[in-house]
Amino acid sequence: MMDLLQHLEELAMGLDKIEEPTISDLTKWQKLFGYTASEAHQVITRLRSDVNGQKLSEEQWNLLKSGKEAEGHDRETYGHQLELWSTSLSSRSRSRPSTNSRDNSSYIFKLGGPLVNIENVRRVCGVSAQVRKGYGEEGNTDFASVDGAAKHVIEKWLEMQSPAITYRPTFIRLSQAPKDLSNTSSYPTLGIDSTLPQHRMHDLGQVPAPAQNEYPVWYFFYGTLMDPEVLQGCLGIPDRPTMTPASIQGGTLRTWGRKYKALVDGPDEAQVNGYAFCVQSAEQEEYLRFRETEAYEVVRCRIVLSSESEIASEAQGLTFRFARVDELDVGLAMSKVYTSSCKKALLGEDSNIHERFDG
């Protein structure tokens, strides 16, 4: 009993001897971790008062010292960096959303706080995070681009740092046509169910084309993007784009919202005419995906390119397939009701046509 009391007394005396953070300490922690002065003070005080917490041993620090001091760390700050990484890994494993609830959207947020640079963001949520240049209230600004799963991990990780870290980023949701090309099957391909035996890839060494990050890559356009001026404005390129008359099979065109063309799966022999353009980079492709929004999705297709010599050539390329077929069905049903009512009105069978459709 006396040993326990003595131990508690020693702990209490130790708490009285906690070294108060200096201005130099606060400045260093703000620079390394993006904390405010108040947050830095709170974190340092917590770490120095936690006598039972795991700390980087002197032997471990001596092995890392030369390299980490060059990055601006000391033993205390690098120990905290390891603590943050450990917490981020834990939050990733615990907060991974289920397949059924997965958020496939894209988000951006302004870098700041402990997520002051893209390296810190990637340590928390994984390497998929990308940096984007933008313009904010303070001029040129760096943003991080993450998917829905990464956003979920970041939010959980910040919750675990509370109340020491009060920083909370504002996530802006981006509407972008999803692109998720399988590297082991033809999925997704216009007009083809890749799970059927005749469409499976039997050669294990065969790589489906185009690949997810393959550039340049041919794209087939069937709507307003067939207009070179529209495409030039979308891509922000100085010269008028060179487009090639082309066609694809396995799809049919329908109308969405009474004015937008919507490409959907169709019979094998169904043909759609349009134009093809060779997209040169992921950046150009991203502009197109933002323009089409998440109402469409990127799918593979076989493009037949026409030429002046009348000798057509083929290319494995991509196009935008409409992703909300159920909305087309609603529009089609309303159209049928409207057409039927108009016929009745013309035949004198329905005197309430104006009351039903003028509103």
DRENDO-1510 file (C-alpha; in Angstrom, 1 decimal, always signed):
<recs>
REC; n; res; u; v; w
REC; 1; MET; +0.0; +0.0; +0.0 .
REC; 2; MET; +2.8; +2.4; +0.9 .
REC; 3; ASP; +4.5; +1.6; -2.5 .
REC; 4; LEU; +1.3; +2.6; -4.3 .
REC; 5; LEU; +1.0; +5.8; -2.4 .
REC; 6; GLN; +4.6; +6.6; -3.0 .
REC; 7; HIS; +4.2; +6.0; -6.8 .
REC; 8; LEU; +1.2; +8.2; -6.9 .
REC; 9; GLU; +3.1; +11.0; -5.1 .
REC; 10; GLU; +5.9; +10.7; -7.5 .
REC; 11; LEU; +3.5; +11.0; -10.4 .
REC; 12; ALA; +1.9; +14.1; -8.9 .
REC; 13; MET; +5.4; +15.7; -8.4 .
REC; 14; GLY; +6.2; +14.8; -12.0 .
REC; 15; LEU; +3.1; +16.6; -13.2 .
REC; 16; ASP; +4.2; +19.7; -11.4 .
REC; 17; LYS; +7.5; +19.6; -13.3 .
REC; 18; ILE; +6.0; +19.5; -16.8 .
REC; 19; GLU; +7.9; +21.8; -19.1 .
REC; 20; GLU; +5.8; +24.6; -20.5 .
REC; 21; PRO; +5.9; +24.8; -24.3 .
REC; 22; THR; +8.0; +27.7; -25.5 .
REC; 23; ILE; +7.3; +30.1; -28.4 .
REC; 24; SER; +9.9; +28.2; -30.4 .
REC; 25; ASP; +8.1; +24.9; -29.6 .
REC; 26; LEU; +4.8; +26.3; -30.7 .
REC; 27; THR; +6.2; +27.7; -33.9 .
REC; 28; LYS; +7.9; +24.4; -34.8 .
REC; 29; TRP; +4.7; +22.4; -34.2 .
REC; 30; GLN; +2.6; +24.8; -36.2 .
REC; 31; LYS; +5.0; +24.5; -39.1 .
REC; 32; LEU; +5.2; +20.7; -39.0 .
REC; 33; PHE; +1.6; +19.8; -38.3 .
REC; 34; GLY; -0.4; +22.9; -39.3 .
REC; 35; TYR; -1.8; +23.4; -35.8 .
REC; 36; THR; -2.9; +26.7; -34.5 .
REC; 37; ALA; -0.8; +28.0; -31.5 .
REC; 38; SER; -3.6; +27.0; -29.1 .
REC; 39; GLU; -3.8; +23.5; -30.6 .
REC; 40; ALA; +0.0; +23.1; -30.6 .
REC; 41; HIS; +0.1; +24.1; -26.9 .
REC; 42; GLN; -2.7; +21.6; -26.0 .
REC; 43; VAL; -1.1; +18.7; -27.9 .
REC; 44; ILE; +2.4; +19.3; -26.4 .
REC; 45; THR; +1.0; +19.7; -22.9 .
REC; 46; ARG; -0.9; +16.4; -23.3 .
REC; 47; LEU; +2.1; +14.5; -24.5 .
REC; 48; ARG; +4.4; +15.8; -21.8 .
REC; 49; SER; +1.9; +15.1; -19.0 .
REC; 50; ASP; +1.2; +11.5; -20.3 .
REC; 51; VAL; +3.8; +9.6; -18.2 .
REC; 52; ASN; +2.4; +6.3; -19.3 .
REC; 53; GLY; +2.1; +7.0; -23.0 .
REC; 54; GLN; +4.4; +5.4; -25.5 .
REC; 55; LYS; +7.3; +7.6; -26.5 .
REC; 56; LEU; +10.1; +7.3; -29.0 .
REC; 57; SER; +13.1; +5.8; -27.1 .
REC; 58; GLU; +16.5; +7.5; -27.2 .
REC; 59; GLU; +17.9; +4.5; -29.0 .
REC; 60; GLN; +15.2; +4.7; -31.7 .
REC; 61; TRP; +15.7; +8.4; -32.1 .
REC; 62; ASN; +19.5; +8.0; -32.5 .
REC; 63; LEU; +18.9; +5.7; -35.4 .
REC; 64; LEU; +16.6; +8.2; -37.2 .
REC; 65; LYS; +18.1; +11.5; -35.9 .
REC; 66; SER; +20.2; +12.7; -38.8 .
REC; 67; GLY; +17.5; +12.3; -41.4 .
REC; 68; LYS; +14.6; +13.5; -39.4 .
REC; 69; GLU; +16.4; +16.6; -38.0 .
REC; 70; ALA; +17.0; +17.6; -41.6 .
REC; 71; GLU; +13.1; +17.6; -42.0 .
REC; 72; GLY; +12.8; +19.9; -39.0 .
REC; 73; HIS; +11.9; +17.2; -36.4 .
REC; 74; ASP; +13.2; +16.6; -32.9 .
REC; 75; ARG; +12.6; +13.5; -30.9 .
REC; 76; GLU; +9.3; +14.8; -29.4 .
REC; 77; THR; +7.8; +16.0; -32.7 .
REC; 78; TYR; +8.7; +12.8; -34.6 .
REC; 79; GLY; +7.2; +10.7; -31.9 .
REC; 80; HIS; +4.0; +12.6; -32.4 .
REC; 81; GLN; +4.2; +12.1; -36.1 .
REC; 82; LEU; +4.4; +8.3; -35.6 .
REC; 83; GLU; +1.4; +8.6; -33.3 .
REC; 84; LEU; -0.6; +10.4; -36.0 .
REC; 85; TRP; +0.3; +7.7; -38.6 .
REC; 86; SER; -0.7; +5.0; -36.2 .
REC; 87; THR; -4.0; +6.6; -35.5 .
REC; 88; SER; -4.7; +7.1; -39.2 .
REC; 89; LEU; -4.1; +3.4; -39.9 .
REC; 90; SER; -6.4; +2.5; -37.1 .
REC; 91; SER; -9.1; +4.8; -38.3 .
REC; 92; ARG; -8.8; +3.5; -41.9 .
REC; 93; SER; -9.3; -0.1; -40.7 .
REC; 94; ARG; -12.3; +0.8; -38.5 .
REC; 95; SER; -14.1; +3.3; -40.7 .
REC; 96; ARG; -13.9; +1.5; -44.1 .
REC; 97; PRO; -17.5; +1.8; -45.4 .
REC; 98; SER; -19.3; -1.4; -46.4 .
REC; 99; THR; -19.7; -2.2; -50.1 .
REC; 100; ASN; -23.5; -1.4; -50.0 .
REC; 101; SER; -23.0; +2.1; -48.5 .
REC; 102; ARG; -19.8; +3.1; -50.4 .
REC; 103; ASP; -19.8; +6.7; -51.6 .
REC; 104; ASN; -18.4; +6.8; -55.1 .
REC; 105; SER; -18.5; +10.6; -55.3 .
REC; 106; SER; -15.4; +12.8; -55.6 .
REC; 107; TYR; -14.6; +15.6; -53.2 .
REC; 108; ILE; -12.2; +18.5; -52.8 .
REC; 109; PHE; -11.2; +20.4; -49.7 .
REC; 110; LYS; -8.7; +23.2; -49.0 .
REC; 111; LEU; -5.5; +22.0; -47.4 .
REC; 112; GLY; -5.0; +23.3; -43.9 .
REC; 113; GLY; -4.6; +22.4; -40.2 .
REC; 114; PRO; -2.8; +19.0; -39.7 .
REC; 115; LEU; -3.7; +18.3; -43.4 .
REC; 116; VAL; -1.6; +21.3; -44.6 .
REC; 117; ASN; +0.0; +19.3; -47.4 .
REC; 118; ILE; -0.9; +16.4; -49.6 .
REC; 119; GLU; +1.7; +14.1; -47.9 .
REC; 120; ASN; -0.2; +14.4; -44.6 .
REC; 121; VAL; -3.5; +13.7; -46.4 .
REC; 122; ARG; -2.1; +10.6; -47.9 .
REC; 123; ARG; -0.7; +9.3; -44.6 .
REC; 124; VAL; -4.2; +9.6; -43.2 .
REC; 125; CYS; -6.4; +8.2; -46.0 .
REC; 126; GLY; -4.1; +6.6; -48.5 .
REC; 127; VAL; -2.2; +7.4; -51.7 .
REC; 128; SER; -5.3; +8.0; -53.8 .
REC; 129; ALA; -5.5; +11.6; -52.6 .
REC; 130; GLN; -4.4; +14.1; -55.3 .
REC; 131; VAL; -3.4; +17.7; -55.1 .
REC; 132; ARG; -5.2; +20.3; -57.2 .
REC; 133; LYS; -4.3; +23.9; -57.9 .
REC; 134; GLY; -7.1; +26.4; -57.4 .
REC; 135; TYR; -7.9; +30.0; -56.6 .
REC; 136; GLY; -9.4; +31.0; -53.2 .
REC; 137; GLU; -9.9; +34.2; -51.2 .
REC; 138; GLU; -6.2; +34.3; -50.4 .
REC; 139; GLY; -5.1; +33.8; -54.0 .
REC; 140; ASN; -3.6; +30.6; -55.4 .
REC; 141; THR; -4.6; +27.8; -53.2 .
REC; 142; ASP; -3.9; +24.0; -52.9 .
REC; 143; PHE; -6.8; +21.6; -52.6 .
REC; 144; ALA; -6.9; +17.9; -52.0 .
REC; 145; SER; -9.1; +15.6; -54.2 .
REC; 146; VAL; -10.4; +12.5; -52.5 .
REC; 147; ASP; -13.1; +9.9; -53.1 .
REC; 148; GLY; -16.0; +9.2; -50.7 .
REC; 149; ALA; -14.1; +6.4; -48.8 .
REC; 150; ALA; -11.1; +8.7; -48.1 .
REC; 151; LYS; -13.5; +11.5; -47.0 .
REC; 152; HIS; -15.0; +9.2; -44.5 .
REC; 153; VAL; -11.6; +8.1; -43.1 .
REC; 154; ILE; -10.5; +11.8; -42.8 .
REC; 155; GLU; -13.6; +12.7; -40.9 .
REC; 156; LYS; -13.2; +9.8; -38.5 .
REC; 157; TRP; -9.5; +10.5; -38.0 .
REC; 158; LEU; -10.2; +14.2; -37.1 .
REC; 159; GLU; -12.9; +13.1; -34.7 .
REC; 160; MET; -10.3; +10.9; -32.9 .
REC; 161; GLN; -7.9; +13.9; -32.6 .
REC; 162; SER; -10.6; +16.0; -30.8 .
REC; 163; PRO; -10.5; +18.1; -28.8 .
REC; 164; ALA; -6.8; +18.8; -29.4 .
REC; 165; ILE; -7.4; +19.5; -33.1 .
REC; 166; THR; -10.4; +21.7; -33.9 .
REC; 167; TYR; -9.7; +21.9; -37.7 .
REC; 168; ARG; -12.5; +20.6; -39.8 .
REC; 169; PRO; -12.3; +20.9; -43.6 .
REC; 170; THR; -15.2; +21.8; -45.8 .
REC; 171; PHE; -15.7; +19.1; -48.4 .
REC; 172; ILE; -17.1; +20.1; -51.8 .
REC; 173; ARG; -18.8; +17.3; -53.7 .
REC; 174; LEU; -17.9; +17.1; -57.4 .
REC; 175; SER; -20.3; +15.6; -59.9 .
REC; 176; GLN; -18.1; +13.6; -62.3 .
REC; 177; ALA; -18.8; +10.7; -64.6 .
REC; 178; PRO; -17.3; +7.6; -62.9 .
REC; 179; LYS; -14.5; +5.6; -64.6 .
REC; 180; ASP; -13.7; +2.2; -63.2 .
REC; 181; LEU; -12.3; -0.1; -65.9 .
REC; 182; SER; -11.5; -3.6; -64.8 .
REC; 183; ASN; -8.0; -4.9; -65.5 .
REC; 184; THR; -9.1; -8.5; -65.5 .
REC; 185; SER; -12.3; -8.4; -67.6 .
REC; 186; SER; -13.9; -6.4; -70.4 .
REC; 187; TYR; -16.2; -4.7; -67.8 .
REC; 188; PRO; -17.7; -2.2; -68.4 .
REC; 189; THR; -18.3; -2.4; -72.2 .
REC; 190; LEU; -21.2; -0.9; -74.1 .
REC; 191; GLY; -23.8; -3.5; -75.0 .
REC; 192; ILE; -21.9; -6.4; -73.4 .
REC; 193; ASP; -22.5; -8.4; -70.2 .
REC; 194; SER; -18.9; -9.3; -69.3 .
REC; 195; THR; -20.1; -12.1; -67.0 .
REC; 196; LEU; -21.4; -14.2; -69.8 .
REC; 197; PRO; -19.1; -17.0; -71.0 .
REC; 198; GLN; -18.8; -15.7; -74.6 .
REC; 199; HIS; -17.5; -12.4; -73.3 .
REC; 200; ARG; -15.1; -13.6; -70.7 .
REC; 201; MET; -11.3; -13.3; -71.1 .
REC; 202; HIS; -9.9; -16.8; -71.4 .
REC; 203; ASP; -6.2; -15.8; -71.8 .
REC; 204; LEU; -4.9; -15.0; -68.3 .
REC; 205; GLY; -2.1; -12.9; -69.9 .
REC; 206; GLN; -4.6; -10.8; -71.9 .
REC; 207; VAL; -5.0; -7.2; -70.8 .
REC; 208; PRO; -8.3; -5.5; -71.6 .
REC; 209; ALA; -8.1; -2.3; -73.6 .
REC; 210; PRO; -8.2; +0.5; -73.0 .
REC; 211; ALA; -6.6; +0.3; -69.5 .
REC; 212; GLN; -7.8; +2.6; -66.7 .
REC; 213; ASN; -4.9; +5.0; -67.0 .
REC; 214; GLU; -4.0; +4.5; -70.7 .
REC; 215; TYR; -3.4; +7.7; -72.7 .
REC; 216; PRO; -3.8; +8.8; -75.4 .
REC; 217; VAL; -7.2; +7.1; -75.8 .
REC; 218; TRP; -9.9; +7.4; -78.4 .
REC; 219; TYR; -13.3; +8.7; -77.2 .
REC; 220; PHE; -16.6; +8.4; -79.1 .
REC; 221; PHE; -19.0; +11.4; -79.0 .
REC; 222; TYR; -22.6; +11.4; -80.0 .
REC; 223; GLY; -24.1; +14.6; -78.6 .
REC; 224; THR; -23.1; +18.2; -78.2 .
REC; 225; LEU; -19.4; +17.2; -77.9 .
REC; 226; MET; -19.5; +16.4; -81.6 .
REC; 227; ASP; -19.3; +20.1; -82.1 .
REC; 228; PRO; -15.6; +21.0; -82.3 .
REC; 229; GLU; -16.2; +24.5; -80.7 .
REC; 230; VAL; -18.0; +22.9; -77.8 .
REC; 231; LEU; -15.2; +20.3; -77.3 .
REC; 232; GLN; -12.5; +23.0; -77.6 .
REC; 233; GLY; -14.2; +25.1; -74.9 .
REC; 234; CYS; -14.6; +22.1; -72.7 .
REC; 235; LEU; -10.9; +21.1; -73.0 .
REC; 236; GLY; -9.6; +24.7; -72.9 .
REC; 237; ILE; -7.2; +24.0; -75.8 .
REC; 238; PRO; -6.0; +26.8; -78.1 .
REC; 239; ASP; -6.6; +25.0; -81.4 .
REC; 240; ARG; -9.7; +23.6; -83.0 .
REC; 241; PRO; -9.7; +19.8; -82.2 .
REC; 242; THR; -9.4; +17.3; -85.0 .
REC; 243; MET; -12.4; +15.0; -85.0 .
REC; 244; THR; -12.9; +11.8; -87.1 .
REC; 245; PRO; -16.3; +10.6; -88.3 .
REC; 246; ALA; -17.0; +7.3; -86.5 .
REC; 247; SER; -19.6; +4.8; -85.3 .
REC; 248; ILE; -20.1; +2.3; -82.6 .
REC; 249; GLN; -22.2; -0.8; -82.2 .
REC; 250; GLY; -24.1; -2.3; -79.2 .
REC; 251; GLY; -25.8; +0.9; -78.1 .
REC; 252; THR; -28.9; +3.0; -78.9 .
REC; 253; LEU; -29.7; +6.7; -78.3 .
REC; 254; ARG; -32.6; +7.9; -76.2 .
REC; 255; THR; -33.5; +11.3; -74.8 .
REC; 256; TRP; -33.1; +12.4; -71.2 .
REC; 257; GLY; -34.8; +15.5; -69.9 .
REC; 258; ARG; -36.4; +16.1; -73.4 .
REC; 259; LYS; -33.1; +17.5; -74.7 .
REC; 260; TYR; -30.0; +15.5; -73.8 .
REC; 261; LYS; -28.9; +12.5; -75.8 .
REC; 262; ALA; -28.4; +9.4; -73.7 .
REC; 263; LEU; -26.5; +6.4; -74.9 .
REC; 264; VAL; -27.7; +3.1; -73.4 .
REC; 265; ASP; -27.0; -0.6; -74.1 .
REC; 266; GLY; -28.7; -2.0; -77.2 .
REC; 267; PRO; -28.7; -5.0; -79.5 .
REC; 268; ASP; -25.3; -6.2; -81.0 .
REC; 269; GLU; -26.4; -4.9; -84.4 .
REC; 270; ALA; -27.5; -1.5; -83.2 .
REC; 271; GLN; -25.3; +1.3; -84.6 .
REC; 272; VAL; -24.8; +4.9; -83.4 .
REC; 273; ASN; -23.0; +7.5; -85.6 .
REC; 274; GLY; -20.9; +10.3; -84.3 .
REC; 275; TYR; -17.3; +11.5; -84.1 .
REC; 276; ALA; -14.2; +10.3; -82.4 .
REC; 277; PHE; -11.5; +12.3; -80.7 .
REC; 278; CYS; -8.2; +11.2; -79.3 .
REC; 279; VAL; -7.9; +12.4; -75.7 .
REC; 280; GLN; -4.3; +13.1; -74.9 .
REC; 281; SER; -4.1; +13.1; -71.1 .
REC; 282; ALA; -5.9; +12.3; -67.8 .
REC; 283; GLU; -6.4; +16.1; -67.4 .
REC; 284; GLN; -8.3; +16.4; -70.7 .
REC; 285; GLU; -10.3; +13.3; -69.8 .
REC; 286; GLU; -11.2; +14.8; -66.4 .
REC; 287; TYR; -12.6; +17.9; -68.0 .
REC; 288; LEU; -14.9; +15.7; -70.1 .
REC; 289; ARG; -15.9; +13.6; -67.1 .
REC; 290; PHE; -16.9; +16.8; -65.1 .
REC; 291; ARG; -18.9; +18.0; -68.1 .
REC; 292; GLU; -20.9; +14.8; -68.4 .
REC; 293; THR; -21.5; +14.6; -64.6 .
REC; 294; GLU; -22.3; +11.5; -62.7 .
REC; 295; ALA; -25.4; +11.0; -64.8 .
REC; 296; TYR; -23.1; +9.2; -67.2 .
REC; 297; GLU; -20.3; +6.6; -66.8 .
REC; 298; VAL; -17.2; +5.9; -68.8 .
REC; 299; VAL; -17.4; +2.5; -70.6 .
REC; 300; ARG; -15.3; +0.6; -73.2 .
REC; 301; CYS; -16.5; +0.4; -76.8 .
REC; 302; ARG; -15.2; -0.6; -80.3 .
REC; 303; ILE; -15.0; +2.5; -82.5 .
REC; 304; VAL; -15.1; +2.2; -86.3 .
REC; 305; LEU; -13.2; +5.2; -87.7 .
REC; 306; SER; -14.0; +6.5; -91.1 .
REC; 307; SER; -11.5; +7.9; -93.5 .
REC; 308; GLU; -11.3; +9.7; -96.9 .
REC; 309; SER; -9.9; +6.5; -98.5 .
REC; 310; GLU; -13.1; +4.8; -97.5 .
REC; 311; ILE; -11.1; +2.1; -95.7 .
REC; 312; ALA; -12.4; +2.1; -92.2 .
REC; 313; SER; -10.2; +1.2; -89.2 .
REC; 314; GLU; -11.1; +0.1; -85.7 .
REC; 315; ALA; -9.9; +1.3; -82.3 .
REC; 316; GLN; -10.6; +0.1; -78.8 .
REC; 317; GLY; -11.9; +3.2; -77.1 .
REC; 318; LEU; -14.2; +4.8; -74.6 .
REC; 319; THR; -17.6; +6.6; -74.5 .
REC; 320; PHE; -20.1; +8.0; -72.0 .
REC; 321; ARG; -23.0; +5.7; -71.3 .
REC; 322; PHE; -26.1; +7.0; -69.5 .
REC; 323; ALA; -26.2; +5.7; -65.9 .
REC; 324; ARG; -29.8; +6.6; -64.9 .
REC; 325; VAL; -31.9; +4.3; -67.2 .
REC; 326; ASP; -34.7; +4.3; -64.7 .
REC; 327; GLU; -35.2; +8.1; -65.3 .
REC; 328; LEU; -35.5; +7.5; -69.0 .
REC; 329; ASP; -38.2; +5.0; -68.3 .
REC; 330; VAL; -40.2; +7.6; -66.3 .
REC; 331; GLY; -39.8; +10.1; -69.2 .
REC; 332; LEU; -40.9; +7.5; -71.7 .
REC; 333; ALA; -44.0; +6.6; -69.6 .
REC; 334; MET; -45.0; +10.3; -69.3 .
REC; 335; SER; -44.4; +10.7; -73.1 .
REC; 336; LYS; -46.8; +7.8; -73.8 .
REC; 337; VAL; -49.5; +9.2; -71.5 .
REC; 338; TYR; -49.1; +12.6; -73.2 .
REC; 339; THR; -49.3; +11.2; -76.7 .
REC; 340; SER; -52.3; +9.0; -75.8 .
REC; 341; SER; -54.1; +12.0; -74.3 .
REC; 342; CYS; -53.4; +14.2; -77.4 .
REC; 343; LYS; -54.8; +11.5; -79.7 .
REC; 344; LYS; -58.0; +11.4; -77.6 .
REC; 345; ALA; -58.3; +15.2; -77.6 .
REC; 346; LEU; -58.0; +15.2; -81.4 .
REC; 347; LEU; -60.7; +12.6; -81.6 .
REC; 348; GLY; -62.9; +14.6; -79.2 .
REC; 349; GLU; -62.7; +11.9; -76.5 .
REC; 350; ASP; -61.0; +14.0; -73.9 .
REC; 351; SER; -62.0; +17.6; -73.1 .
REC; 352; ASN; -59.7; +17.9; -70.1 .
REC; 353; ILE; -56.4; +17.7; -72.0 .
REC; 354; HIS; -55.5; +21.4; -71.2 .
REC; 355; GLU; -56.3; +21.0; -67.5 .
REC; 356; ARG; -54.1; +17.9; -67.3 .
REC; 357; PHE; -51.0; +19.1; -69.1 .
REC; 358; ASP; -51.0; +23.0; -69.0 .
REC; 359; GLY; -49.7; +23.0; -65.4 .
</recs>
